Amino acid sequence: MHADDQAGCPCGSEEFEAAVAVSLGHDGSVRWVTMGLRCIKDGFCGVYADGNIDYGPTDHLLTMV
């Protein structure tokens, strides 16, 4: 995902509420990050971006959320 990526709902709206979820490994490091969006206009929900984290350390990711 890049800063200039845009999201749009099938209803045409481009205003969303966002949520971020992380999955942690046994050692407490972040292994996966998922970002979901919910359209403010009609409530449509979907995953906007997700991905595996394959580097360390990952502490900075938790402070960013």
PDB file of N, CA, C, O and CB in Angstrom:
ATOM      1  N   MET A   1       0.842  -1.169   0.000  1.00  0.00           N
ATOM      2  CA  MET A   1       0.000   0.000   0.000  1.00  0.00           C
ATOM      3  C   MET A   1       0.887   1.231   0.000  1.00  0.00           C
ATOM      4  O   MET A   1       1.882   1.283   0.723  1.00  0.00           O
ATOM      5  CB  MET A   1      -0.958  -0.002   1.208  1.00  0.00           C
ATOM      6  N   HIS A   2       0.538   2.207  -0.795  1.00  0.00           N
ATOM      7  CA  HIS A   2       1.286   3.451  -0.886  1.00  0.00           C
ATOM      8  C   HIS A   2       0.431   4.608  -0.408  1.00  0.00           C
ATOM      9  O   HIS A   2      -0.796   4.513  -0.403  1.00  0.00           O
ATOM     10  CB  HIS A   2       1.764   3.694  -2.320  1.00  0.00           C
ATOM     11  N   ALA A   3       1.062   5.695  -0.009  1.00  0.00           N
ATOM     12  CA  ALA A   3       0.357   6.868   0.496  1.00  0.00           C
ATOM     13  C   ALA A   3      -0.620   7.433  -0.528  1.00  0.00           C
ATOM     14  O   ALA A   3      -1.613   8.051  -0.146  1.00  0.00           O
ATOM     15  CB  ALA A   3       1.351   7.937   0.900  1.00  0.00           C
ATOM     16  N   ASP A   4      -0.365   7.236  -1.813  1.00  0.00           N
ATOM     17  CA  ASP A   4      -1.251   7.781  -2.830  1.00  0.00           C
ATOM     18  C   ASP A   4      -2.325   6.793  -3.294  1.00  0.00           C
ATOM     19  O   ASP A   4      -3.094   7.112  -4.200  1.00  0.00           O
ATOM     20  CB  ASP A   4      -0.441   8.227  -4.007  1.00  0.00           C
ATOM     21  N   ASP A   5      -2.394   5.593  -2.690  1.00  0.00           N
ATOM     22  CA  ASP A   5      -3.450   4.637  -3.010  1.00  0.00           C
ATOM     23  C   ASP A   5      -4.793   5.206  -2.561  1.00  0.00           C
ATOM     24  O   ASP A   5      -4.884   5.865  -1.526  1.00  0.00           O
ATOM     25  CB  ASP A   5      -3.179   3.260  -2.334  1.00  0.00           C
ATOM     26  N   GLN A   6      -5.821   4.948  -3.341  1.00  0.00           N
ATOM     27  CA  GLN A   6      -7.149   5.434  -3.013  1.00  0.00           C
ATOM     28  C   GLN A   6      -8.100   4.263  -2.886  1.00  0.00           C
ATOM     29  O   GLN A   6      -7.913   3.213  -3.502  1.00  0.00           O
ATOM     30  CB  GLN A   6      -7.647   6.427  -4.071  1.00  0.00           C
ATOM     31  N   ALA A   7      -9.129   4.466  -2.072  1.00  0.00           N
ATOM     32  CA  ALA A   7     -10.163   3.454  -1.904  1.00  0.00           C
ATOM     33  C   ALA A   7     -11.489   4.070  -2.311  1.00  0.00           C
ATOM     34  O   ALA A   7     -11.709   5.268  -2.136  1.00  0.00           O
ATOM     35  CB  ALA A   7     -10.214   2.923  -0.435  1.00  0.00           C
ATOM     36  N   GLY A   8     -12.357   3.255  -2.848  1.00  0.00           N
ATOM     37  CA  GLY A   8     -13.686   3.710  -3.205  1.00  0.00           C
ATOM     38  C   GLY A   8     -14.694   2.609  -2.938  1.00  0.00           C
ATOM     39  O   GLY A   8     -14.417   1.431  -3.162  1.00  0.00           O
ATOM     40  N   CYS A   9     -15.849   2.995  -2.465  1.00  0.00           N
ATOM     41  CA  CYS A   9     -16.931   2.056  -2.197  1.00  0.00           C
ATOM     42  C   CYS A   9     -17.753   1.876  -3.471  1.00  0.00           C
ATOM     43  O   CYS A   9     -17.806   2.788  -4.296  1.00  0.00           O
ATOM     44  CB  CYS A   9     -17.827   2.551  -1.019  1.00  0.00           C
ATOM     45  N   PRO A  10     -18.397   0.719  -3.651  1.00  0.00           N
ATOM     46  CA  PRO A  10     -19.277   0.546  -4.798  1.00  0.00           C
ATOM     47  C   PRO A  10     -20.383   1.606  -4.883  1.00  0.00           C
ATOM     48  O   PRO A  10     -20.899   1.868  -5.970  1.00  0.00           O
ATOM     49  CB  PRO A  10     -19.896  -0.822  -4.749  1.00  0.00           C
ATOM     50  N   CYS A  11     -20.754   2.220  -3.746  1.00  0.00           N
ATOM     51  CA  CYS A  11     -21.782   3.264  -3.759  1.00  0.00           C
ATOM     52  C   CYS A  11     -21.240   4.595  -4.270  1.00  0.00           C
ATOM     53  O   CYS A  11     -22.009   5.532  -4.487  1.00  0.00           O
ATOM     54  CB  CYS A  11     -22.358   3.448  -2.362  1.00  0.00           C
ATOM     55  N   GLY A  12     -19.915   4.691  -4.465  1.00  0.00           N
ATOM     56  CA  GLY A  12     -19.304   5.916  -4.955  1.00  0.00           C
ATOM     57  C   GLY A  12     -18.632   6.763  -3.888  1.00  0.00           C
ATOM     58  O   GLY A  12     -17.909   7.706  -4.209  1.00  0.00           O
ATOM     59  N   SER A  13     -18.860   6.438  -2.633  1.00  0.00           N
ATOM     60  CA  SER A  13     -18.260   7.210  -1.541  1.00  0.00           C
ATOM     61  C   SER A  13     -16.767   6.904  -1.411  1.00  0.00           C
ATOM     62  O   SER A  13     -16.313   5.812  -1.751  1.00  0.00           O
ATOM     63  CB  SER A  13     -18.979   6.910  -0.213  1.00  0.00           C
ATOM     64  N   GLU A  14     -16.023   7.876  -0.920  1.00  0.00           N
ATOM     65  CA  GLU A  14     -14.597   7.692  -0.645  1.00  0.00           C
ATOM     66  C   GLU A  14     -14.257   8.081   0.790  1.00  0.00           C
ATOM     67  O   GLU A  14     -13.112   8.413   1.094  1.00  0.00           O
ATOM     68  CB  GLU A  14     -13.754   8.516  -1.625  1.00  0.00           C
ATOM     69  N   GLU A  15     -15.261   8.039   1.677  1.00  0.00           N
ATOM     70  CA  GLU A  15     -15.054   8.346   3.090  1.00  0.00           C
ATOM     71  C   GLU A  15     -15.285   7.083   3.908  1.00  0.00           C
ATOM     72  O   GLU A  15     -16.321   6.428   3.794  1.00  0.00           O
ATOM     73  CB  GLU A  15     -15.999   9.492   3.561  1.00  0.00           C
ATOM     74  N   PHE A  16     -14.276   6.748   4.754  1.00  0.00           N
ATOM     75  CA  PHE A  16     -14.300   5.481   5.476  1.00  0.00           C
ATOM     76  C   PHE A  16     -13.876   5.645   6.922  1.00  0.00           C
ATOM     77  O   PHE A  16     -13.158   6.581   7.274  1.00  0.00           O
ATOM     78  CB  PHE A  16     -13.406   4.475   4.793  1.00  0.00           C
ATOM     79  N   GLU A  17     -14.331   4.718   7.754  1.00  0.00           N
ATOM     80  CA  GLU A  17     -13.752   4.476   9.071  1.00  0.00           C
ATOM     81  C   GLU A  17     -12.750   3.355   8.862  1.00  0.00           C
ATOM     82  O   GLU A  17     -12.981   2.455   8.055  1.00  0.00           O
ATOM     83  CB  GLU A  17     -14.855   4.106  10.168  1.00  0.00           C
ATOM     84  N   ALA A  18     -11.637   3.404   9.585  1.00  0.00           N
ATOM     85  CA  ALA A  18     -10.582   2.402   9.395  1.00  0.00           C
ATOM     86  C   ALA A  18     -10.321   1.644  10.688  1.00  0.00           C
ATOM     87  O   ALA A  18     -10.485   2.175  11.786  1.00  0.00           O
ATOM     88  CB  ALA A  18      -9.285   3.066   8.901  1.00  0.00           C
ATOM     89  N   ALA A  19      -9.911   0.388  10.531  1.00  0.00           N
ATOM     90  CA  ALA A  19      -9.498  -0.442  11.663  1.00  0.00           C
ATOM     91  C   ALA A  19      -8.264  -1.233  11.237  1.00  0.00           C
ATOM     92  O   ALA A  19      -8.144  -1.648  10.084  1.00  0.00           O
ATOM     93  CB  ALA A  19     -10.658  -1.401  12.130  1.00  0.00           C
ATOM     94  N   VAL A  20      -7.352  -1.434  12.183  1.00  0.00           N
ATOM     95  CA  VAL A  20      -6.136  -2.199  11.921  1.00  0.00           C
ATOM     96  C   VAL A  20      -6.060  -3.347  12.916  1.00  0.00           C
ATOM     97  O   VAL A  20      -6.307  -3.168  14.109  1.00  0.00           O
ATOM     98  CB  VAL A  20      -4.868  -1.295  12.013  1.00  0.00           C
ATOM     99  N   ALA A  21      -5.717  -4.524  12.414  1.00  0.00           N
ATOM    100  CA  ALA A  21      -5.539  -5.698  13.267  1.00  0.00           C
ATOM    101  C   ALA A  21      -4.155  -6.280  13.015  1.00  0.00           C
ATOM    102  O   ALA A  21      -3.639  -6.225  11.899  1.00  0.00           O
ATOM    103  CB  ALA A  21      -6.647  -6.764  13.003  1.00  0.00           C
ATOM    104  N   VAL A  22      -3.568  -6.832  14.058  1.00  0.00           N
ATOM    105  CA  VAL A  22      -2.269  -7.485  13.926  1.00  0.00           C
ATOM    106  C   VAL A  22      -2.340  -8.882  14.517  1.00  0.00           C
ATOM    107  O   VAL A  22      -3.074  -9.129  15.474  1.00  0.00           O
ATOM    108  CB  VAL A  22      -1.160  -6.659  14.615  1.00  0.00           C
ATOM    109  N   SER A  23      -1.574  -9.786  13.941  1.00  0.00           N
ATOM    110  CA  SER A  23      -1.389 -11.124  14.496  1.00  0.00           C
ATOM    111  C   SER A  23       0.034 -11.194  15.021  1.00  0.00           C
ATOM    112  O   SER A  23       0.983 -10.794  14.347  1.00  0.00           O
ATOM    113  CB  SER A  23      -1.667 -12.249  13.427  1.00  0.00           C
ATOM    114  N   LEU A  24       0.165 -11.712  16.237  1.00  0.00           N
ATOM    115  CA  LEU A  24       1.473 -11.791  16.881  1.00  0.00           C
ATOM    116  C   LEU A  24       2.001 -13.212  16.872  1.00  0.00           C
ATOM    117  O   LEU A  24       1.237 -14.171  16.983  1.00  0.00           O
ATOM    118  CB  LEU A  24       1.396 -11.272  18.309  1.00  0.00           C
ATOM    119  N   GLY A  25       3.304 -13.340  16.741  1.00  0.00           N
ATOM    120  CA  GLY A  25       3.966 -14.633  16.837  1.00  0.00           C
ATOM    121  C   GLY A  25       4.159 -15.032  18.286  1.00  0.00           C
ATOM    122  O   GLY A  25       3.829 -14.263  19.189  1.00  0.00           O
ATOM    123  N   HIS A  26       4.687 -16.220  18.521  1.00  0.00           N
ATOM    124  CA  HIS A  26       4.918 -16.714  19.884  1.00  0.00           C
ATOM    125  C   HIS A  26       5.841 -15.810  20.678  1.00  0.00           C
ATOM    126  O   HIS A  26       5.744 -15.746  21.904  1.00  0.00           O
ATOM    127  CB  HIS A  26       5.495 -18.109  19.842  1.00  0.00           C
ATOM    128  N   ASP A  27       6.728 -15.115  20.000  1.00  0.00           N
ATOM    129  CA  ASP A  27       7.676 -14.231  20.679  1.00  0.00           C
ATOM    130  C   ASP A  27       7.152 -12.809  20.854  1.00  0.00           C
ATOM    131  O   ASP A  27       7.873 -11.945  21.352  1.00  0.00           O
ATOM    132  CB  ASP A  27       8.971 -14.193  19.914  1.00  0.00           C
ATOM    133  N   GLY A  28       5.900 -12.552  20.449  1.00  0.00           N
ATOM    134  CA  GLY A  28       5.297 -11.231  20.591  1.00  0.00           C
ATOM    135  C   GLY A  28       5.557 -10.306  19.429  1.00  0.00           C
ATOM    136  O   GLY A  28       5.116  -9.157  19.449  1.00  0.00           O
ATOM    137  N   SER A  29       6.263 -10.774  18.415  1.00  0.00           N
ATOM    138  CA  SER A  29       6.526  -9.928  17.251  1.00  0.00           C
ATOM    139  C   SER A  29       5.321  -9.956  16.300  1.00  0.00           C
ATOM    140  O   SER A  29       4.571 -10.932  16.260  1.00  0.00           O
ATOM    141  CB  SER A  29       7.815 -10.396  16.515  1.00  0.00           C
ATOM    142  N   VAL A  30       5.151  -8.889  15.550  1.00  0.00           N
ATOM    143  CA  VAL A  30       4.052  -8.791  14.596  1.00  0.00           C
ATOM    144  C   VAL A  30       4.355  -9.690  13.395  1.00  0.00           C
ATOM    145  O   VAL A  30       5.422  -9.587  12.790  1.00  0.00           O
ATOM    146  CB  VAL A  30       3.832  -7.311  14.146  1.00  0.00           C
ATOM    147  N   ARG A  31       3.417 -10.566  13.056  1.00  0.00           N
ATOM    148  CA  ARG A  31       3.582 -11.477  11.925  1.00  0.00           C
ATOM    149  C   ARG A  31       2.683 -11.097  10.764  1.00  0.00           C
ATOM    150  O   ARG A  31       3.025 -11.390   9.618  1.00  0.00           O
ATOM    151  CB  ARG A  31       3.295 -12.905  12.351  1.00  0.00           C
ATOM    152  N   TRP A  32       1.546 -10.457  11.010  1.00  0.00           N
ATOM    153  CA  TRP A  32       0.597 -10.128   9.957  1.00  0.00           C
ATOM    154  C   TRP A  32      -0.132  -8.849  10.330  1.00  0.00           C
ATOM    155  O   TRP A  32      -0.438  -8.630  11.502  1.00  0.00           O
ATOM    156  CB  TRP A  32      -0.405 -11.285   9.726  1.00  0.00           C
ATOM    157  N   VAL A  33      -0.415  -7.994   9.342  1.00  0.00           N
ATOM    158  CA  VAL A  33      -1.167  -6.758   9.550  1.00  0.00           C
ATOM    159  C   VAL A  33      -2.313  -6.718   8.538  1.00  0.00           C
ATOM    160  O   VAL A  33      -2.122  -7.000   7.355  1.00  0.00           O
ATOM    161  CB  VAL A  33      -0.240  -5.495   9.407  1.00  0.00           C
ATOM    162  N   THR A  34      -3.499  -6.365   9.018  1.00  0.00           N
ATOM    163  CA  THR A  34      -4.670  -6.234   8.158  1.00  0.00           C
ATOM    164  C   THR A  34      -5.330  -4.892   8.423  1.00  0.00           C
ATOM    165  O   THR A  34      -5.484  -4.488   9.575  1.00  0.00           O
ATOM    166  CB  THR A  34      -5.671  -7.397   8.392  1.00  0.00           C
ATOM    167  N   MET A  35      -5.724  -4.196   7.350  1.00  0.00           N
ATOM    168  CA  MET A  35      -6.434  -2.922   7.470  1.00  0.00           C
ATOM    169  C   MET A  35      -7.788  -3.067   6.810  1.00  0.00           C
ATOM    170  O   MET A  35      -7.886  -3.413   5.632  1.00  0.00           O
ATOM    171  CB  MET A  35      -5.624  -1.752   6.831  1.00  0.00           C
ATOM    172  N   GLY A  36      -8.839  -2.798   7.583  1.00  0.00           N
ATOM    173  CA  GLY A  36     -10.197  -2.862   7.061  1.00  0.00           C
ATOM    174  C   GLY A  36     -10.808  -1.478   6.988  1.00  0.00           C
ATOM    175  O   GLY A  36     -10.464  -0.597   7.775  1.00  0.00           O
ATOM    176  N   LEU A  37     -11.714  -1.288   6.040  1.00  0.00           N
ATOM    177  CA  LEU A  37     -12.410  -0.023   5.880  1.00  0.00           C
ATOM    178  C   LEU A  37     -13.909  -0.259   5.910  1.00  0.00           C
ATOM    179  O   LEU A  37     -14.404  -1.276   5.424  1.00  0.00           O
ATOM    180  CB  LEU A  37     -11.994   0.673   4.572  1.00  0.00           C
ATOM    181  N   ARG A  38     -14.633   0.712   6.497  1.00  0.00           N
ATOM    182  CA  ARG A  38     -16.101   0.676   6.527  1.00  0.00           C
ATOM    183  C   ARG A  38     -16.595   1.983   5.933  1.00  0.00           C
ATOM    184  O   ARG A  38     -16.246   3.060   6.416  1.00  0.00           O
ATOM    185  CB  ARG A  38     -16.658   0.466   7.991  1.00  0.00           C
ATOM    186  N   CYS A  39     -17.403   1.892   4.891  1.00  0.00           N
ATOM    187  CA  CYS A  39     -17.944   3.077   4.225  1.00  0.00           C
ATOM    188  C   CYS A  39     -18.862   3.829   5.189  1.00  0.00           C
ATOM    189  O   CYS A  39     -19.748   3.235   5.804  1.00  0.00           O
ATOM    190  CB  CYS A  39     -18.712   2.683   2.928  1.00  0.00           C
ATOM    191  N   ILE A  40     -18.647   5.118   5.314  1.00  0.00           N
ATOM    192  CA  ILE A  40     -19.480   5.940   6.198  1.00  0.00           C
ATOM    193  C   ILE A  40     -20.894   6.085   5.627  1.00  0.00           C
ATOM    194  O   ILE A  40     -21.856   6.199   6.387  1.00  0.00           O
ATOM    195  CB  ILE A  40     -18.840   7.335   6.402  1.00  0.00           C
ATOM    196  N   LYS A  41     -21.026   6.081   4.310  1.00  0.00           N
ATOM    197  CA  LYS A  41     -22.325   6.298   3.667  1.00  0.00           C
ATOM    198  C   LYS A  41     -23.258   5.093   3.775  1.00  0.00           C
ATOM    199  O   LYS A  41     -24.415   5.248   4.168  1.00  0.00           O
ATOM    200  CB  LYS A  41     -22.121   6.640   2.212  1.00  0.00           C
ATOM    201  N   ASP A  42     -22.777   3.899   3.435  1.00  0.00           N
ATOM    202  CA  ASP A  42     -23.682   2.745   3.413  1.00  0.00           C
ATOM    203  C   ASP A  42     -23.266   1.572   4.308  1.00  0.00           C
ATOM    204  O   ASP A  42     -23.969   0.563   4.369  1.00  0.00           O
ATOM    205  CB  ASP A  42     -23.805   2.258   2.018  1.00  0.00           C
ATOM    206  N   GLY A  43     -22.125   1.698   5.005  1.00  0.00           N
ATOM    207  CA  GLY A  43     -21.715   0.650   5.940  1.00  0.00           C
ATOM    208  C   GLY A  43     -21.001  -0.532   5.312  1.00  0.00           C
ATOM    209  O   GLY A  43     -20.655  -1.480   6.017  1.00  0.00           O
ATOM    210  N   PHE A  44     -20.770  -0.503   4.004  1.00  0.00           N
ATOM    211  CA  PHE A  44     -20.059  -1.593   3.332  1.00  0.00           C
ATOM    212  C   PHE A  44     -18.670  -1.753   3.951  1.00  0.00           C
ATOM    213  O   PHE A  44     -17.960  -0.766   4.144  1.00  0.00           O
ATOM    214  CB  PHE A  44     -19.951  -1.327   1.799  1.00  0.00           C
ATOM    215  N   CYS A  45     -18.279  -2.997   4.263  1.00  0.00           N
ATOM    216  CA  CYS A  45     -16.981  -3.275   4.888  1.00  0.00           C
ATOM    217  C   CYS A  45     -16.128  -4.156   3.987  1.00  0.00           C
ATOM    218  O   CYS A  45     -16.636  -4.983   3.230  1.00  0.00           O
ATOM    219  CB  CYS A  45     -17.173  -3.949   6.259  1.00  0.00           C
ATOM    220  N   GLY A  46     -14.826  -3.958   4.086  1.00  0.00           N
ATOM    221  CA  GLY A  46     -13.916  -4.798   3.341  1.00  0.00           C
ATOM    222  C   GLY A  46     -12.492  -4.631   3.805  1.00  0.00           C
ATOM    223  O   GLY A  46     -12.160  -3.665   4.493  1.00  0.00           O
ATOM    224  N   VAL A  47     -11.649  -5.572   3.428  1.00  0.00           N
ATOM    225  CA  VAL A  47     -10.224  -5.504   3.725  1.00  0.00           C
ATOM    226  C   VAL A  47      -9.576  -4.668   2.634  1.00  0.00           C
ATOM    227  O   VAL A  47      -9.704  -4.978   1.449  1.00  0.00           O
ATOM    228  CB  VAL A  47      -9.577  -6.935   3.814  1.00  0.00           C
ATOM    229  N   TYR A  48      -8.878  -3.608   3.032  1.00  0.00           N
ATOM    230  CA  TYR A  48      -8.209  -2.735   2.077  1.00  0.00           C
ATOM    231  C   TYR A  48      -6.799  -3.216   1.783  1.00  0.00           C
ATOM    232  O   TYR A  48      -6.344  -3.177   0.640  1.00  0.00           O
ATOM    233  CB  TYR A  48      -8.173  -1.310   2.598  1.00  0.00           C
ATOM    234  N   ALA A  49      -6.117  -3.666   2.815  1.00  0.00           N
ATOM    235  CA  ALA A  49      -4.741  -4.142   2.638  1.00  0.00           C
ATOM    236  C   ALA A  49      -4.414  -5.122   3.748  1.00  0.00           C
ATOM    237  O   ALA A  49      -4.886  -4.975   4.875  1.00  0.00           O
ATOM    238  CB  ALA A  49      -3.727  -2.960   2.633  1.00  0.00           C
ATOM    239  N   ASP A  50      -3.608  -6.118   3.431  1.00  0.00           N
ATOM    240  CA  ASP A  50      -3.082  -7.000   4.464  1.00  0.00           C
ATOM    241  C   ASP A  50      -1.801  -7.621   3.943  1.00  0.00           C
ATOM    242  O   ASP A  50      -1.564  -7.708   2.738  1.00  0.00           O
ATOM    243  CB  ASP A  50      -4.116  -8.095   4.865  1.00  0.00           C
ATOM    244  N   GLY A  51      -0.986  -8.047   4.891  1.00  0.00           N
ATOM    245  CA  GLY A  51       0.265  -8.639   4.466  1.00  0.00           C
ATOM    246  C   GLY A  51       1.072  -9.243   5.588  1.00  0.00           C
ATOM    247  O   GLY A  51       0.917  -8.898   6.760  1.00  0.00           O
ATOM    248  N   ASN A  52       1.930 -10.146   5.198  1.00  0.00           N
ATOM    249  CA  ASN A  52       2.842 -10.837   6.098  1.00  0.00           C
ATOM    250  C   ASN A  52       4.021  -9.927   6.432  1.00  0.00           C
ATOM    251  O   ASN A  52       4.550  -9.244   5.555  1.00  0.00           O
ATOM    252  CB  ASN A  52       3.335 -12.162   5.470  1.00  0.00           C
ATOM    253  N   ILE A  53       4.424  -9.919   7.680  1.00  0.00           N
ATOM    254  CA  ILE A  53       5.597  -9.163   8.106  1.00  0.00           C
ATOM    255  C   ILE A  53       6.727 -10.178   8.277  1.00  0.00           C
ATOM    256  O   ILE A  53       6.660 -11.055   9.138  1.00  0.00           O
ATOM    257  CB  ILE A  53       5.325  -8.350   9.447  1.00  0.00           C
ATOM    258  N   ASP A  54       7.749 -10.052   7.460  1.00  0.00           N
ATOM    259  CA  ASP A  54       8.824 -11.052   7.466  1.00  0.00           C
ATOM    260  C   ASP A  54      10.176 -10.456   7.848  1.00  0.00           C
ATOM    261  O   ASP A  54      11.219 -10.886   7.355  1.00  0.00           O
ATOM    262  CB  ASP A  54       8.928 -11.707   6.101  1.00  0.00           C
ATOM    263  N   TYR A  55      10.144  -9.466   8.731  1.00  0.00           N
ATOM    264  CA  TYR A  55      11.385  -8.862   9.218  1.00  0.00           C
ATOM    265  C   TYR A  55      11.236  -8.576  10.710  1.00  0.00           C
ATOM    266  O   TYR A  55      10.144  -8.723  11.257  1.00  0.00           O
ATOM    267  CB  TYR A  55      11.727  -7.553   8.430  1.00  0.00           C
ATOM    268  N   GLY A  56      12.277  -8.185  11.350  1.00  0.00           N
ATOM    269  CA  GLY A  56      12.248  -7.832  12.757  1.00  0.00           C
ATOM    270  C   GLY A  56      13.316  -6.804  13.025  1.00  0.00           C
ATOM    271  O   GLY A  56      14.218  -6.645  12.203  1.00  0.00           O
ATOM    272  N   PRO A  57      13.262  -6.127  14.093  1.00  0.00           N
ATOM    273  CA  PRO A  57      12.182  -6.150  15.078  1.00  0.00           C
ATOM    274  C   PRO A  57      10.936  -5.436  14.548  1.00  0.00           C
ATOM    275  O   PRO A  57      11.012  -4.662  13.594  1.00  0.00           O
ATOM    276  CB  PRO A  57      12.646  -5.500  16.392  1.00  0.00           C
ATOM    277  N   THR A  58       9.787  -5.708  15.182  1.00  0.00           N
ATOM    278  CA  THR A  58       8.518  -5.159  14.716  1.00  0.00           C
ATOM    279  C   THR A  58       7.842  -4.257  15.748  1.00  0.00           C
ATOM    280  O   THR A  58       6.690  -3.869  15.553  1.00  0.00           O
ATOM    281  CB  THR A  58       7.589  -6.282  14.345  1.00  0.00           C
ATOM    282  N   ASP A  59       8.520  -3.917  16.826  1.00  0.00           N
ATOM    283  CA  ASP A  59       7.900  -3.102  17.884  1.00  0.00           C
ATOM    284  C   ASP A  59       7.312  -1.799  17.360  1.00  0.00           C
ATOM    285  O   ASP A  59       6.271  -1.350  17.838  1.00  0.00           O
ATOM    286  CB  ASP A  59       8.919  -2.791  18.961  1.00  0.00           C
ATOM    287  N   HIS A  60       7.974  -1.190  16.378  1.00  0.00           N
ATOM    288  CA  HIS A  60       7.498   0.082  15.842  1.00  0.00           C
ATOM    289  C   HIS A  60       6.106  -0.031  15.206  1.00  0.00           C
ATOM    290  O   HIS A  60       5.361   0.948  15.173  1.00  0.00           O
ATOM    291  CB  HIS A  60       8.486   0.608  14.818  1.00  0.00           C
ATOM    292  N   LEU A  61       5.751  -1.224  14.699  1.00  0.00           N
ATOM    293  CA  LEU A  61       4.447  -1.389  14.085  1.00  0.00           C
ATOM    294  C   LEU A  61       3.322  -1.260  15.107  1.00  0.00           C
ATOM    295  O   LEU A  61       2.272  -0.694  14.801  1.00  0.00           O
ATOM    296  CB  LEU A  61       4.368  -2.732  13.392  1.00  0.00           C
ATOM    297  N   LEU A  62       3.527  -1.769  16.297  1.00  0.00           N
ATOM    298  CA  LEU A  62       2.502  -1.661  17.337  1.00  0.00           C
ATOM    299  C   LEU A  62       2.344  -0.222  17.808  1.00  0.00           C
ATOM    300  O   LEU A  62       1.232   0.197  18.127  1.00  0.00           O
ATOM    301  CB  LEU A  62       2.848  -2.563  18.523  1.00  0.00           C
ATOM    302  N   THR A  63       3.417   0.536  17.858  1.00  0.00           N
ATOM    303  CA  THR A  63       3.286   1.941  18.267  1.00  0.00           C
ATOM    304  C   THR A  63       2.635   2.773  17.182  1.00  0.00           C
ATOM    305  O   THR A  63       2.002   3.785  17.485  1.00  0.00           O
ATOM    306  CB  THR A  63       4.650   2.527  18.616  1.00  0.00           C
ATOM    307  N   MET A  64       2.775   2.369  15.905  1.00  0.00           N
ATOM    308  CA  MET A  64       2.140   3.088  14.806  1.00  0.00           C
ATOM    309  C   MET A  64       0.622   2.914  14.817  1.00  0.00           C
ATOM    310  O   MET A  64      -0.111   3.813  14.406  1.00  0.00           O
ATOM    311  CB  MET A  64       2.707   2.614  13.475  1.00  0.00           C
ATOM    312  N   VAL A  65       0.157   1.770  15.282  1.00  0.00           N
ATOM    313  CA  VAL A  65      -1.273   1.492  15.315  1.00  0.00           C
ATOM    314  C   VAL A  65      -1.877   2.234  16.482  1.00  0.00           C
ATOM    315  O   VAL A  65      -3.084   2.148  16.710  1.00  0.00           O
ATOM    316  CB  VAL A  65      -1.556  -0.027  15.419  1.00  0.00           C
TER     317      VAL A  65
END
